[in-house]
Amino acid sequence: MRVTLLEQNSEVGGRAQSLHVDSCRFDTGPSLLLFPDKYREAFAALGSALEEHVDVQRVQPAAYRVFFGDNSRLDLLYDVQAMMQQLEAFEAGAGAKYLAFLAQARAALEMGVDQFIDKDFTGWADLRRLPGLLPLLTRINLLDLLGQHDSRLSCYFKDPRLRALFSFQDLYVGLSPYTAPAVFSLLAATELTDGVWYPMGGFGKVRDGLGRAAEACGVVVRTGAEVTHIHSSASGVSGVSLANGEFLPADIVVANRDLPAAYPLLRTAYGDAAHAQLASKQYSAAVISYNWCLDKRADQLLHHNVFLSDQYEKSWHRARSPDQLQDRPNLYIHAPARTDPSAAPAGSDSIMVLLPVANMQETGTDDYRELVDAGRDATLRTLQQAGIGNLRPHIKHERVISPPEWRQRYALQHGAAFGMAHGLDQLAVFRPPNKDSKVEGLYFVGASTRPGNGVPLVLISARLTAERILTDYRISVQG
């Protein structure tokens, strides 16, 4: 059996890149390690252990520091009592409500992972297992799963800052608190109860460790080999062609490009039609990434930082042009030297800013130059107004990655950073499957197939796809 893994857009592989500039190191891809057990499972499946390859540390003292548009701030603390005291200072009674919220969110997390995220939906017949959820639903209000996220949070917190605090993670699933179902409180639950972790030396360590573990199992890993064509016929796939003219025969091809971007490689009418149909789906935000090497330390920042606008609903409208950017937009900042001193020299800082903007499906253009400049100004203004200081003169090196480059480097449809969005009509059985329905031997992994985006879910996607291949080809695995 000849198997080819076509890699361009893995959230573990393709996007886990490190950029080194003037002794500063940036993670230009993932920066939050959640669900560490899913990483351990991936290494265990390769006969290895996560800890043999990567030193993973829990981010301390808080999962995030959140800066609000009115210059107040709050840390997402793991300590429940300390977190309750912080919330109580924002809103009377919010401390007790936090306990109720956390219990609801944790129940959603456990149900979501066990019943949806960790299981494959191969077709409508799989919905027959959903009645088994009925006993679980006695633990959670159905509206806390399917109701509008911000609306459901208002049952716990009246202060809009607190609702924003527990819903900004909706960005990662391509939605907003005003469009996302409340079940995505599970993202806050895992951060607050399981913790946020970081691989020392950067996410590239995870990629490299998985590569070494795979090679130890006999896998041949080739890099720098661009695939230009997936060959297929009525009997299924037969292999892939590389840009250098080489042909690699294969009975199975697993593509981890962003799923819609894999179909143009088929060079068939079906491939064109499938690409057009998938490209018309709803996609997540694009991001402009500013990677800065500073000659000073921004001491007010923790490892993970979120800046939230006081224009709560307007700030979630993805800016298509500079005039649509909020004065103080929502943004995320990664400052890894707080946990990993090797990220920047002493007295300096390595800062990665993610500014969400409209993707190319929404802008209708690939020219982001004006938005890049306006976004930099808005980010620096936000930092100064939040008390971080004027960082502009301290930026000694800058590397900007805009949506067209994300698309080109990692085959991301529309330059959407998190792949296909996760609305209710694009979840579970409604999400594109990990097996092509017409081309035998063509499979997919990654953010835009099941179960969804984020590194842990992409690892789960890889496992589900591998299990499906083994089942389809009646291959048994010993030991």
C-alpha positions, 0 to 999 in steps of 0.5 A: 500500500503506497500512501502519500501525505500532501502537506502544506497547511497543517496547523501542526506542520505548515503553520508552526513556523519560527522566525528568528530576527536579531536574536528574537524568536517568533511563533508565526503560527499557533501560540496557545497549547490547549488540550495537552492530552491530545498532543500526548495521544498523538505522540503515543500513537507513534510509539513515543511520548510528548515529553521525550521531544518537547518541554511543555510548561503551563503559562503562569500566573494567568491564561491571559491578561485582558485589557479593556477599551476603558483602560481597565484590565483583568487576568484570567486566573486559574485560581477560582477564588482569586478569579471570583474576587476580580470579577466581584470588583467589576460587578456585584454578584459576578463572583458567584455567577462565575461558579455557575458559568464555569460549571456550565462551560465545563459540562459543555466542554466534556460533552462536546469533546466526548460526543462531537469533537472526538468522534467522526461523523461519516454520514447522516446515519451517525446522527442516530447516536445523538439520542445517547446525549439525552442523559447528558442534557440533564446537566446543561440547559439546551440554550447554553449550547445553542443560544446566542453566545453573548445573550446567554452570557448576559444571564450570568454577567451584566457588565459587557466587559465580562461578557466580552472576556468570556467570549473573545475565543469565538474569534478562533472558530471564525465567529463572533459572540453575536453569531456563535452558539453558546456551546463555545464557552467550552473554549474558555472552560479548557483555558481556565480549568485545564490551563494554557500551555507552551512548548519551550523553544516554540511550536516548531518543537512540536512539529519537529518532535512529531516528525522525528517520531514518525521517522522512527516508525519508518515514515519518509518525510520530504520537505520543500517538495511542492505538489502540483497535481493529484492524479486520479482516474475512474479507479481512484488516485494514482499518485502526485506530481511534484514541481520538479517533474517527479511522479510519486505513485500512491494508492492513497493521498492524504491532503492537509492543504486547506480542504478547498485548496486541495481540489484545484490540484485534481485538474478535473471538472469535478475538482473545479466544481468542488473547489467552487462549492467549498470556497463559497462557504463561510470562512473565519477572519483573516489576520494581519500579523505584526512580528516585532523585535523590541529593544525594551521589555513591555513589562505590562504584558503577560505571555498571552494578552487580549485587547478588547474594544469598548465598541463591543458589537461594532468591533466584531465587524471585520474591517475591509478597509482602514476606515472600518477599523475601530480606534481601539480594535480587538487584537491579540498579543503573544509575548513568549519571553514571559515563559521562555527566556530564549525568545528574546535577549535580556532587556528586549522583547519578542512581540507577535500581534494578531489583528483580525480583519476581513478575509479576501472573500469579504474584501474582494481584493488581495491588496491589504497594504493600506489596511496593514499600515492602518492596523499598525497605527491602530495597534500602537495607539491601542497599546499606548492608550492601555498604558503599555507605552509608545513602542514605535521607536523601540521596534528595531525589526518588523516582519508583517504577514498579511492575508495574501501571504497566509494564502500563498504560504499555506494554501489558506482559502481566502487567506482565512487564518482559521479555515472554515467557520464553525457555525451550526451549519458547518459543524459535525455532519454538516462540515466537509468530511475527511474522505472524498465522496467521488475520488477513491483514495483521496482523504483530507485532514486539517482545519476545514474538515472534521472536527474543526480548527485549532491544533488539538482538533487538527491532531484529532482530525489526523487520527480520525482520518487514519482510522477511516483509512484503516477501516476502508482498506481493512487494515489491522494494526498490531500492538 
